[in-house]
Amino acid sequence: MRKIIVSIFLVLTFLSSPAMSITAVDWFKKADALRDGEKYTNPKKAIEYLNNGIKLKPNYAMAYLNRGRAYYALGEHQRAIEDYNKAIRLKPDYADAYLGRGNTYNNLGQYQRAIEDFNQAIRLKPDYTGVYLNRGNTYNNLGQYQRAIEDCNKAIRLKPDYVDAYINRGNARYGLGQQKQAIEDYNEAIRLKPDDADAYHNRGIAYFKQGNNNLGCRDAQKAYTLGDCRLLDFAKDKRLCR
């Protein structure tokens, strides 16, 4: 009789444990609570939660998408691609998964693969502003600046206050030697988001390229106060700024 009582006690303890009471949806919600937009504040913890949820619900495409994003944030690009692949197998029309995989390929320098994924995402979701932005970024990486500008234009038409699109278009114009137009784009980015370090950094480079060291140094200093010291360090090394 004692052995039977002990066995029942162990079963009841196991069934009432926290792990058994948490559902797949609960795990996914716990991971979502760590998200700030598409980024995770704690990607390692998010992966832990998503792993637990996937064990209980292994055919949920969004879970693989989000775990791919978490791996991407950690720089574990191959694992990210594997998860995006799983999401696409489960949901072939998943534009977000093509975007995520395209971003990962772009970071790996596999630009043609990235563009193919961005193209597919646009076919599935023609008004997806983030895809135009990221495809434009890949075209910038390829030195195809006019195509990059065209994609940024599309992103801006869809979202007129898209700060990153103005910055990327400015980068493309800078690549074409159009410093004046590049500065205008950075100006607009700064107007929309006055604390964007990238905009000051890039505008400062354009000013230096024009030979306007005073304004270049001012932007380098502003970027520095916002946490980006790269341009100021470079300018001081080259004795462009004091």
Secondary structure, DSSP 8 states (H G I E B T S, - for coil): -HHHHHHHHHHHHHHTSHHHH--HHHHHHHHHTTEETTEESSHHHHHHHHHHHHHH-TT-HHHHHHHHHHHHHTT-HHHHHHHHHHHHHH-TT-HHHHHHHHHHHHHTT-HHHHHHHHHHHHHH-TT-HHHHHHHHHHHHHTT-HHHHHHHHHHHHHH-TT-HHHHHHHHHHHHHTT-HHHHHHHHHHHHHH-TT-HHHHHHHHHHHHHHT-HHHHHHHHHHHHHTT--HHHHHHHHTTS--
